[in-house]
Amino acid sequence: IPDNIENLTREYSKTPFVPEDKKKISEICEEILNIQSYGLAKRLLHTNINKTIIGISGGLDSALAFLVIIKAYEVLIAITMPGFGTTSRTHKNSIKLINEYGATFREINITKSSLQHFEDIGHDKKMKDITYENAQARERTKILMDIANEENGIVVGTGDLSELALGWCTY
């Protein structure tokens, strides 16, 4: 680290790639949605898959991925998988989004299976560590993959470019 690091006076925008003009932001967002939707539609056509499966958490990532699917291809199964960390607000958001667009809705509660997993591996369910946090994510991914196999579909995940650059992705 340079000795004069505390003497930096240049200010940087917190959002350097986001234009200040609201109309321009809207145009860019629409273009991004179109690019993602086209890419997904092309992938579905190439693989001859006729169904998409997505886990809807009620958060921003899954909502955006859901909208990409809707724009690209309307046959989708949207699954909420509430567990011991799910809030009523995000659960309600999930259901509202799915119903608003008329997607096939399924709900699978993962509380019992996650607690069973803790018992299987000897993990204290009161220990709120990384094992506790990630157990629900792994359970959800397993369910999505199983349903995709049953439905001859493809799981659409919610990972970002930084994850892809590292070679892994959140589903």
MARTILUM-872298 format. One line per field, with one value per residue: residue number from 1; residue in one letter; x, y, z of N, C-alpha, C, O in turn. Coordinates in nm, 3 decimals. Each point is the difference from the previous one (the first is absolute). Layout:
N
pavo NUM ...
zalum A ...
n.px X ...
n.py Y ...
n.pz Z ...
ca.px X ...
ca.py Y ...
ca.pz Z ...
c.px X ...
c.py Y ...
c.pz Z ...
o.px X ...
o.py Y ...
o.pz Z ...
***
This chain:
171
pavo 1 2 3 4 5 6 7 8 9 10 11 12 13 14 15 16 17 18 19 20 21 22 23 24 25 26 27 28 29 30 31 32 33 34 35 36 37 38 39 40 41 42 43 44 45 46 47 48 49 50 51 52 53 54 55 56 57 58 59 60 61 62 63 64 65 66 67 68 69 70 71 72 73 74 75 76 77 78 79 80 81 82 83 84 85 86 87 88 89 90 91 92 93 94 95 96 97 98 99 100 101 102 103 104 105 106 107 108 109 110 111 112 113 114 115 116 117 118 119 120 121 122 123 124 125 126 127 128 129 130 131 132 133 134 135 136 137 138 139 140 141 142 143 144 145 146 147 148 149 150 151 152 153 154 155 156 157 158 159 160 161 162 163 164 165 166 167 168 169 170 171
zalum I P D N I E N L T R E Y S K T P F V P E D K K K I S E I C E E I L N I Q S Y G L A K R L L H T N I N K T I I G I S G G L D S A L A F L V I I K A Y E V L I A I T M P G F G T T S R T H K N S I K L I N E Y G A T F R E I N I T K S S L Q H F E D I G H D K K M K D I T Y E N A Q A R E R T K I L M D I A N E E N G I V V G T G D L S E L A L G W C T Y
n.px 0.086 -0.117 0.211 0.022 0.038 0.136 0.176 -0.058 0.044 0.137 -0.127 -0.070 -0.023 -0.177 -0.052 0.199 -0.089 0.009 -0.105 0.096 0.088 -0.155 -0.007 0.151 -0.056 -0.149 0.083 0.101 -0.127 -0.080 0.136 0.018 -0.161 0.018 0.138 -0.060 -0.133 0.096 0.110 -0.129 -0.073 0.156 0.024 -0.149 0.033 0.150 -0.078 -0.083 0.084 -0.115 0.187 -0.143 0.214 -0.185 0.211 -0.200 0.166 -0.020 0.157 0.158 0.145 -0.074 0.008 0.198 0.082 -0.086 0.085 0.185 -0.019 -0.047 0.181 0.110 -0.069 -0.162 0.130 -0.161 0.199 -0.196 0.219 -0.197 0.169 -0.222 0.100 0.164 0.064 -0.146 0.056 -0.092 0.149 0.177 -0.048 -0.026 0.194 0.086 -0.083 0.068 0.204 0.034 -0.063 0.157 0.163 -0.097 0.147 0.129 -0.201 0.206 -0.123 0.203 -0.153 0.121 -0.194 -0.199 -0.066 -0.100 -0.216 -0.143 -0.040 -0.143 -0.220 -0.094 -0.042 -0.209 -0.155 0.162 -0.189 0.094 0.084 -0.005 0.041 0.222 0.087 0.035 0.177 0.197 -0.014 -0.020 0.188 0.119 -0.065 0.058 0.207 0.042 -0.067 0.126 0.180 -0.038 -0.023 0.192 0.097 -0.068 0.097 0.172 0.056 -0.069 0.185 -0.181 0.210 0.085 0.081 0.183 -0.012 -0.083 -0.224 -0.128 -0.004 -0.167 -0.155 -0.067 -0.133 -0.053 -0.051
n.py -0.118 0.083 0.070 0.014 -0.202 0.031 -0.040 -0.211 0.090 -0.148 0.138 -0.147 -0.011 0.078 0.183 -0.098 -0.182 0.116 -0.063 0.190 -0.021 0.128 0.197 0.153 0.118 0.166 0.194 0.134 0.128 0.186 0.179 0.120 0.147 0.198 0.150 0.116 0.179 0.190 0.126 0.128 0.202 0.160 0.105 0.160 0.201 0.140 0.104 0.171 0.191 -0.168 -0.070 0.153 -0.034 0.056 0.043 -0.050 0.148 0.073 -0.147 0.139 -0.081 -0.064 0.169 0.058 -0.121 0.052 0.183 -0.054 -0.092 0.129 0.111 -0.114 -0.001 -0.023 -0.116 0.067 -0.090 0.079 0.012 -0.040 0.128 0.019 0.181 -0.133 -0.036 -0.169 0.164 0.087 0.130 -0.082 -0.059 0.156 0.071 -0.137 -0.013 0.157 -0.020 -0.139 0.063 0.122 -0.139 -0.018 0.093 -0.136 -0.029 0.063 -0.144 0.094 -0.101 0.188 0.087 -0.075 0.080 0.200 0.017 -0.042 0.171 0.160 -0.044 0.050 0.221 -0.038 0.050 0.102 -0.113 -0.088 -0.188 0.198 -0.218 -0.010 -0.103 0.113 0.136 -0.097 -0.019 0.196 0.111 -0.072 0.069 0.206 0.033 -0.060 0.141 0.179 -0.038 -0.005 0.193 0.099 -0.084 0.071 0.194 -0.126 0.018 0.213 -0.083 0.107 0.009 -0.025 -0.166 0.019 0.207 0.135 -0.001 0.127 0.215 0.012 0.062 0.200 -0.163 0.214 -0.163
n.pz 0.000 -0.173 -0.033 -0.221 0.086 0.175 -0.133 0.038 -0.199 -0.095 -0.120 0.155 -0.223 0.112 -0.119 0.042 0.096 0.191 -0.187 -0.063 -0.203 0.101 -0.106 0.062 0.182 -0.017 -0.077 0.148 0.133 -0.093 0.000 0.187 0.052 -0.103 0.092 0.184 -0.026 -0.070 0.151 0.131 -0.067 0.007 0.197 0.053 -0.093 0.088 0.182 -0.121 0.082 0.096 0.099 0.082 0.062 0.118 0.065 0.089 -0.036 -0.210 -0.066 0.078 0.150 0.202 0.147 0.089 0.172 0.200 0.100 0.115 0.205 0.177 0.076 0.159 0.214 -0.149 -0.137 0.143 0.058 0.077 0.043 0.102 0.073 0.032 0.090 0.076 -0.210 -0.022 -0.143 0.184 0.105 0.113 0.210 0.158 0.093 0.155 0.207 0.143 0.090 0.171 0.205 0.103 0.068 0.199 0.140 -0.122 0.096 0.065 0.119 0.023 0.129 0.023 0.061 -0.075 -0.199 0.015 0.057 -0.169 -0.138 0.069 -0.026 -0.199 -0.013 0.079 -0.152 0.118 0.042 0.182 -0.090 0.103 -0.030 -0.026 0.178 0.190 0.019 0.041 0.223 0.106 0.049 0.177 0.202 0.063 0.078 0.212 0.160 0.051 0.129 0.222 0.111 0.060 0.186 0.201 0.049 0.076 0.217 -0.007 0.094 0.075 -0.078 0.206 -0.125 0.129 -0.088 0.157 0.014 -0.132 0.065 0.150 -0.151 0.073 0.072 0.027 0.145
ca.px -0.086 0.082 0.002 -0.089 -0.135 -0.099 -0.008 -0.083 -0.112 -0.092 -0.125 -0.052 -0.143 -0.034 -0.063 0.063 -0.055 -0.142 -0.019 -0.087 -0.126 -0.093 -0.041 0.114 0.005 -0.107 0.042 0.108 -0.060 -0.077 0.098 0.057 -0.104 -0.011 0.119 -0.010 -0.113 0.038 0.098 -0.071 -0.084 0.089 0.047 -0.112 -0.019 0.115 -0.004 -0.131 -0.065 -0.124 -0.043 0.099 -0.031 0.071 -0.036 -0.033 0.021 -0.061 0.105 0.023 0.066 -0.092 -0.105 0.054 0.015 -0.137 -0.044 0.073 -0.067 -0.131 0.020 0.060 -0.066 -0.103 -0.030 0.093 -0.045 0.062 -0.011 0.044 0.047 0.022 0.069 0.002 0.051 -0.087 -0.089 -0.133 0.004 0.056 -0.088 -0.114 0.050 0.018 -0.131 -0.060 0.068 -0.036 -0.142 -0.017 0.036 -0.068 0.092 -0.036 0.047 0.016 0.065 0.058 0.062 0.125 0.038 0.024 0.114 0.123 0.025 0.044 0.139 0.084 0.008 0.080 0.144 0.039 0.018 -0.091 -0.085 0.009 0.124 -0.035 0.125 -0.009 -0.070 -0.142 -0.046 0.007 -0.080 -0.125 0.031 0.026 -0.127 -0.078 0.061 -0.031 -0.141 -0.014 0.060 -0.086 -0.122 0.041 0.013 -0.134 -0.078 0.081 0.019 0.131 -0.005 0.058 0.056 0.003 0.138 0.044 0.123 0.116 -0.003 0.036 0.143 0.068 -0.030 -0.114 -0.117 -0.111 -0.127
ca.py 0.118 0.122 0.080 0.117 -0.046 0.081 0.131 -0.004 0.094 -0.022 -0.065 -0.095 -0.028 -0.130 -0.075 0.059 -0.048 0.031 0.139 0.081 0.018 -0.112 -0.060 -0.079 -0.118 -0.088 -0.058 -0.096 -0.116 -0.073 -0.067 -0.112 -0.102 -0.059 -0.082 -0.121 -0.080 -0.058 -0.105 -0.115 -0.058 -0.071 -0.120 -0.094 -0.050 -0.085 -0.123 -0.061 -0.014 0.076 0.053 0.061 -0.015 0.101 0.019 0.140 0.025 0.125 0.100 0.067 -0.086 -0.096 0.075 0.042 -0.120 -0.036 0.090 -0.039 -0.121 0.040 0.069 -0.093 -0.129 0.009 -0.125 -0.016 -0.046 0.084 -0.074 0.062 -0.104 0.063 -0.075 0.069 0.135 0.074 0.096 0.002 0.100 -0.057 -0.109 0.064 0.057 -0.112 -0.046 0.108 0.006 -0.118 0.010 0.115 -0.038 -0.124 -0.113 -0.117 0.026 -0.112 0.036 -0.113 0.047 -0.074 0.000 -0.136 -0.064 0.067 -0.046 -0.140 0.004 0.032 -0.121 -0.098 0.032 0.030 0.145 0.060 0.096 0.129 0.063 0.076 0.023 -0.011 -0.125 0.030 0.090 -0.060 -0.123 0.032 0.024 -0.131 -0.072 0.063 -0.035 -0.141 -0.007 0.057 -0.092 -0.118 0.035 0.018 -0.134 -0.056 0.077 0.021 0.144 0.054 0.093 0.132 0.046 0.144 0.042 0.122 -0.017 -0.023 -0.141 -0.077 0.017 -0.089 -0.137 -0.056 0.088 -0.025 -0.034
ca.pz 0.000 -0.005 0.123 -0.010 -0.029 0.069 -0.063 -0.120 0.010 -0.111 0.038 -0.098 0.009 0.056 -0.109 -0.119 -0.126 -0.001 -0.043 0.086 -0.071 0.028 -0.127 -0.046 0.088 -0.046 -0.129 0.026 0.066 -0.102 -0.087 0.076 0.007 -0.134 -0.026 0.081 -0.049 -0.130 0.028 0.056 -0.105 -0.093 0.069 0.006 -0.136 -0.031 0.079 -0.022 0.130 -0.008 0.130 0.088 0.142 0.077 0.140 0.027 0.143 0.042 -0.010 -0.129 -0.099 -0.062 -0.070 -0.130 -0.084 -0.035 -0.108 -0.121 -0.052 -0.053 -0.128 -0.096 -0.017 0.104 0.069 0.110 0.131 0.102 0.125 0.125 0.093 0.129 0.104 0.128 -0.016 -0.091 0.064 -0.062 -0.107 -0.123 -0.042 -0.067 -0.126 -0.094 -0.046 -0.079 -0.130 -0.078 -0.038 -0.090 -0.137 -0.036 -0.010 0.080 0.136 0.093 0.125 0.070 0.123 0.019 0.142 0.051 -0.067 0.046 0.137 -0.012 -0.047 0.116 0.081 -0.074 0.003 0.138 0.018 0.096 -0.070 0.069 -0.044 -0.121 -0.072 -0.145 -0.031 0.022 -0.106 -0.133 -0.010 -0.069 -0.142 -0.062 -0.008 -0.108 -0.129 -0.025 -0.039 -0.134 -0.096 -0.009 -0.075 -0.139 -0.058 -0.015 -0.098 -0.119 -0.005 0.035 0.112 -0.023 0.126 0.026 0.024 -0.068 -0.078 0.085 0.034 -0.119 -0.022 0.096 -0.036 0.073 -0.011 0.091 -0.065
c.px 0.090 -0.012 -0.102 -0.146 -0.106 -0.015 -0.082 -0.121 -0.102 -0.125 -0.049 -0.148 -0.021 -0.064 0.053 -0.062 -0.150 -0.018 -0.093 -0.138 -0.088 -0.044 0.111 0.013 -0.103 0.037 0.107 -0.055 -0.079 0.094 0.062 -0.100 -0.016 0.118 -0.009 -0.110 0.033 0.098 -0.067 -0.086 0.083 0.050 -0.110 -0.026 0.111 -0.006 -0.131 -0.070 -0.123 -0.051 0.119 -0.048 0.083 -0.050 -0.022 0.006 -0.077 0.101 0.019 0.058 -0.098 -0.113 0.049 0.017 -0.137 -0.049 0.071 -0.068 -0.133 0.015 0.051 -0.091 -0.101 -0.032 0.102 -0.069 0.079 -0.027 0.048 0.037 0.030 0.068 0.002 0.056 -0.089 -0.091 -0.136 -0.004 0.054 -0.086 -0.120 0.041 0.014 -0.132 -0.067 0.061 -0.043 -0.144 -0.025 0.025 -0.059 0.092 -0.055 0.066 0.010 0.068 0.044 0.071 0.123 0.042 0.035 0.122 0.132 0.036 0.045 0.145 0.095 0.018 0.090 0.150 0.048 0.025 -0.107 -0.081 0.000 0.125 -0.025 0.126 -0.022 -0.069 -0.151 -0.055 -0.007 -0.084 -0.130 0.025 0.024 -0.130 -0.085 0.055 -0.032 -0.144 -0.019 0.055 -0.086 -0.125 0.033 0.016 -0.138 -0.078 0.069 0.020 0.142 -0.019 0.066 0.044 0.005 0.142 0.035 0.135 0.122 0.004 0.043 0.149 0.082 -0.030 -0.111 -0.115 -0.106 -0.123 -0.113
c.py 0.123 0.081 0.113 -0.037 0.086 0.139 0.000 0.091 -0.019 -0.072 -0.087 -0.021 -0.139 -0.090 0.052 -0.042 0.026 0.147 0.075 0.019 -0.124 -0.072 -0.091 -0.128 -0.102 -0.069 -0.107 -0.126 -0.086 -0.076 -0.121 -0.115 -0.070 -0.091 -0.132 -0.092 -0.067 -0.115 -0.125 -0.067 -0.081 -0.130 -0.106 -0.061 -0.099 -0.135 -0.076 -0.032 0.089 0.053 0.061 -0.012 0.103 -0.001 0.148 0.023 0.121 0.114 0.050 -0.095 -0.095 0.071 0.043 -0.119 -0.048 0.085 -0.030 -0.122 0.037 0.065 -0.096 -0.116 -0.015 -0.130 -0.017 -0.048 0.082 -0.063 0.086 -0.113 0.063 -0.095 0.083 0.141 0.090 0.095 -0.003 0.100 -0.060 -0.114 0.056 0.061 -0.108 -0.040 0.106 0.008 -0.117 0.010 0.113 -0.038 -0.134 -0.119 -0.118 0.015 -0.131 0.052 -0.127 0.055 -0.086 -0.008 -0.140 -0.064 0.064 -0.046 -0.146 -0.007 0.032 -0.123 -0.104 0.026 0.035 0.148 0.054 0.109 0.137 0.078 0.067 0.039 -0.018 -0.130 0.020 0.084 -0.069 -0.126 0.026 0.023 -0.132 -0.079 0.055 -0.038 -0.144 -0.016 0.052 -0.095 -0.125 0.029 0.023 -0.134 -0.062 0.064 0.016 0.149 0.039 0.099 0.130 0.053 0.150 0.048 0.126 -0.024 -0.024 -0.146 -0.086 0.009 -0.090 -0.147 -0.066 0.099 -0.041 -0.033 0.046
c.pz 0.000 0.130 -0.003 -0.024 0.068 -0.060 -0.129 0.018 -0.111 0.050 -0.114 0.023 0.059 -0.106 -0.134 -0.133 -0.012 -0.039 0.096 -0.061 0.017 -0.128 -0.053 0.084 -0.047 -0.130 0.020 0.066 -0.098 -0.094 0.070 0.008 -0.135 -0.032 0.077 -0.051 -0.132 0.021 0.055 -0.106 -0.099 0.062 0.005 -0.137 -0.037 0.072 -0.017 0.133 0.000 0.134 0.074 0.144 0.075 0.144 0.024 0.150 0.052 -0.001 -0.141 -0.106 -0.068 -0.074 -0.138 -0.094 -0.048 -0.117 -0.131 -0.062 -0.065 -0.137 -0.108 -0.036 0.112 0.072 0.113 0.125 0.102 0.135 0.116 0.094 0.136 0.099 0.127 -0.008 -0.086 0.078 -0.069 -0.115 -0.129 -0.052 -0.076 -0.134 -0.107 -0.062 -0.088 -0.140 -0.089 -0.050 -0.099 -0.145 -0.041 -0.020 0.081 0.136 0.079 0.124 0.071 0.123 0.029 0.147 0.048 -0.065 0.042 0.141 0.001 -0.044 0.116 0.089 -0.065 0.012 0.141 0.026 0.094 -0.070 0.066 -0.041 -0.135 -0.078 -0.151 -0.043 0.010 -0.116 -0.135 -0.016 -0.077 -0.149 -0.072 -0.017 -0.115 -0.137 -0.037 -0.049 -0.143 -0.106 -0.018 -0.083 -0.147 -0.070 -0.026 -0.114 -0.135 -0.024 0.035 0.116 -0.043 0.135 0.009 0.029 -0.075 -0.068 0.087 0.045 -0.118 -0.029 0.092 -0.026 0.080 -0.001 0.101 -0.081 0.086
o.px 0.091 -0.103 -0.051 -0.076 -0.108 -0.089 -0.006 -0.068 -0.106 0.010 0.013 -0.048 0.075 -0.001 -0.073 0.018 -0.064 0.042 -0.083 -0.098 0.038 -0.014 -0.027 0.032 0.029 -0.024 -0.005 0.038 0.007 -0.027 0.016 0.036 -0.015 -0.018 0.025 0.019 -0.032 -0.012 0.035 0.000 -0.040 0.008 0.027 -0.026 -0.027 0.034 -0.014 -0.067 0.005 -0.110 0.113 -0.120 0.120 -0.119 0.085 -0.075 -0.021 -0.033 -0.067 -0.046 -0.004 -0.049 -0.075 -0.032 -0.014 -0.060 -0.059 -0.018 -0.031 -0.080 -0.031 -0.004 0.038 -0.077 0.115 -0.119 0.122 -0.114 0.111 -0.064 0.115 -0.020 -0.076 -0.008 0.034 -0.062 -0.010 -0.072 -0.061 -0.012 -0.036 -0.074 -0.035 -0.014 -0.058 -0.072 -0.033 -0.027 -0.084 -0.067 0.023 -0.033 -0.082 0.122 -0.093 0.085 -0.077 0.101 -0.008 0.111 0.108 0.080 0.101 0.116 0.085 0.077 0.105 0.110 0.081 0.080 0.118 0.084 -0.119 0.057 -0.045 0.011 -0.007 0.030 -0.113 -0.069 -0.076 -0.106 -0.097 -0.027 -0.042 -0.080 -0.046 -0.021 -0.061 -0.076 -0.032 -0.026 -0.067 -0.063 -0.017 -0.039 -0.078 -0.039 -0.022 -0.077 -0.053 -0.018 0.088 -0.095 0.111 -0.081 -0.037 0.018 -0.072 0.060 0.089 0.108 0.078 0.062 0.111 0.061 -0.012 0.018 -0.017 -0.026 -0.116
o.py 0.010 -0.001 0.039 0.082 0.020 0.075 0.102 -0.007 0.063 -0.095 0.035 -0.004 -0.092 -0.122 0.067 0.070 -0.045 0.089 -0.061 0.018 -0.110 -0.122 -0.109 -0.106 -0.119 -0.120 -0.106 -0.111 -0.122 -0.115 -0.106 -0.116 -0.122 -0.108 -0.107 -0.122 -0.117 -0.106 -0.111 -0.123 -0.108 -0.102 -0.118 -0.120 -0.106 -0.103 -0.112 -0.102 0.115 0.054 -0.047 0.011 0.015 -0.021 0.083 -0.060 0.014 0.114 -0.046 0.001 -0.008 -0.051 -0.010 0.009 -0.043 -0.052 0.014 -0.005 -0.046 -0.027 0.015 -0.045 0.006 0.003 -0.037 0.023 -0.005 -0.030 0.053 -0.105 0.016 -0.121 0.095 0.075 0.116 -0.039 -0.042 -0.022 0.015 -0.018 -0.052 -0.009 0.022 -0.010 -0.033 0.013 0.020 -0.026 -0.013 0.050 -0.046 -0.092 0.018 0.020 -0.081 0.089 -0.094 0.070 -0.123 -0.045 -0.021 -0.064 -0.070 -0.026 -0.039 -0.084 -0.062 -0.028 -0.065 -0.093 0.032 0.035 -0.027 0.098 0.097 0.119 -0.068 0.119 -0.002 -0.003 -0.045 -0.031 0.018 -0.042 -0.083 -0.044 -0.019 -0.064 -0.075 -0.031 -0.029 -0.073 -0.064 -0.020 -0.048 -0.079 -0.037 -0.015 -0.059 -0.066 0.066 0.051 -0.084 0.078 0.001 0.017 0.072 0.099 0.042 -0.107 -0.075 -0.058 -0.094 -0.098 -0.041 -0.088 -0.123 0.117 -0.119 0.064 -0.018
o.pz 0.082 0.067 0.105 -0.051 -0.056 0.039 -0.069 0.102 0.001 0.077 -0.118 0.114 -0.029 0.014 -0.073 -0.100 -0.095 0.074 0.068 0.072 -0.041 -0.001 -0.051 -0.053 -0.010 -0.016 -0.062 -0.036 0.005 -0.037 -0.061 -0.022 -0.005 -0.056 -0.056 -0.008 -0.019 -0.062 -0.040 -0.011 -0.043 -0.068 -0.024 -0.011 -0.056 -0.058 0.050 0.013 -0.045 0.007 -0.009 0.027 -0.025 0.026 -0.032 0.077 0.120 0.030 -0.093 -0.114 -0.122 -0.100 -0.098 -0.119 -0.115 -0.094 -0.108 -0.122 -0.109 -0.091 -0.118 -0.114 0.117 0.096 -0.022 0.023 0.004 0.034 -0.001 0.003 0.039 -0.004 0.015 0.097 -0.024 0.098 -0.115 -0.097 -0.106 -0.121 -0.105 -0.097 -0.116 -0.122 -0.103 -0.099 -0.117 -0.117 -0.089 -0.091 -0.112 -0.075 0.089 0.009 0.001 -0.006 0.017 -0.012 0.001 0.029 0.055 0.068 0.010 0.029 0.080 0.047 0.014 0.048 0.067 0.011 0.020 0.083 -0.017 -0.048 -0.061 0.026 -0.103 -0.016 -0.047 -0.102 -0.085 -0.055 -0.074 -0.112 -0.081 -0.083 -0.113 -0.103 -0.075 -0.092 -0.115 -0.096 -0.081 -0.104 -0.112 -0.085 -0.088 -0.116 -0.105 -0.069 -0.090 -0.111 0.018 0.001 -0.052 0.091 -0.093 0.071 -0.090 0.015 -0.039 0.011 0.015 -0.042 -0.034 0.061 -0.003 -0.035 0.027 -0.102 -0.036
***
